[in-house]
Amino acid sequence: MTMKIALRVSSIVAGCLAAASAAQAALLAVVNVGAPAINCAFSPTKIPNTPPPACSIVVNDSVGTFTPPGDQGDARLQSRTYPGVAPAPAAGDMGYIYRVDLTSVKGLTAANCVTKLALDFGPVVKLPYGPSGKSDVFVVTAGGLGSVDLASADQVGNTITFTFSQPVCPGATSYFFGLASKKVHPVAGTATVSFSLGGSATTADRVP
């Protein structure tokens, strides 16, 4: 009798812990967009002699470097920020955009690739990046650099983890992908990249 009760209580506790863990994770809405149309979510400045929607922005870029174990050369995490300007939808917010770039990397034996990127980001502002309503994350799959899309983005607490649709391998780069925050003063942070051959590394980024 005592053993049965103990097993039942243990099962209930495990179930509660699993439910609490699941409740903490939130899947973010991701939409694919094109440039320069996506700029109009942040800027009202039209690009002359270009079919609308087409807007220009002034960006601020920084780069963190890392080398996947077993590869050679500097991989880059590009952080790009630009403010939302009235009367654009993102007026008063800040855009934070990222790109994982392995175009200067070579695999020495079996190529080691990047599968995930995790950022300490905090609350995300939903904005109308595409025609189907508001989303959390946009991916510039047309009109910009890159060839690797996002499969998903999820958030637990302040940490957002971006999972790529396929590994970003030596010679390739992800598309630019971004999101917005109410915090308009970017700060230096540390991102974590996960590798296809196991393990992870940290590199510099800029976050809210």
Salt bridges, closest charged atoms under 4 A:
ASP61 OD1 - ARG80 NE 2.76
ASP93 OD1 - LYS182 NZ 3.08
ASP101 OD2 - ARG76 NE 3.45
ASP101 OD2 - ARG99 NH1 3.57
ASP136 OD2 - LYS126 NZ 3.02
